[in-house]
Amino acid sequence: MLSSLWNFLLYRPLVNVLAFLIFLIPGGDVGIAIILLTILVKLLLYPLSQRSLESQAKMNQLAPELNKIKASGTAKEEQARLTFELYKKYETNPFSGCLLILIQIPIILALYYVFAKGIKFDTGLLYSLTPVPAHVNMLFLNLINISGKSLFLAIVAGISQYFQAYFMPKPATNTGGSSFQDAFAKNMQTQMKYVFPFIITLIAYRSGALALYWATSNLFSIAQQIYINSKKPKENLISVVK
């Protein structure tokens, strides 16, 4: 049941879009088709990711006010009420990123499966209206073979993953002193910045097509984050703590 749903909603549609793009691209360059498919998926998720990134930026700006609420010494119920008022006033939701993650995970897994399995267009997977590509060129830009492993693209994927973590907003911390939450957030940021790119490089090395997808996705996210950073409001937040 789940396998059929997976194929119907994600895997088969992605295979068909990829086949259609390869059909349209002169010479059937699979690498260009992968870049276009990745951009299409990122654009589809853009409203959710944009909202999540903007919410994270607002949360960082609200950190001083949240710290004041925690340090106010009021009852937990009052702290919860003031925190809710702060979120409502500045129209932010600390859990907005959860929905994006939940939606992205199956799509990323489906894309991984499409590329890791190999670019093969079984007629059983293609819709009746989807044209079968006459040429399937696995030599990206006639320079890089993405049909197998590609150390160059794997390294590009890893480097782009580092810069994506670099441009992500730093997690808000408690200015009143160190805490377990602050230490955990700082450790996670370090892992995302220095360890995760290495892991991505190892995973991406398995497939040049997968590495190209990952690098394209990261570059899109970097550009989006830079755009968000340039839009940060400069006005100071007004405390709601009495």
Summary of the structure (lengths in Angstrom):
residues: 242
radius of gyration: 21.9
end to end distance: 55.1
largest distance: 70.6
contacts: 684
relative contact order: 0.16
helix: 69%
strand: 2%
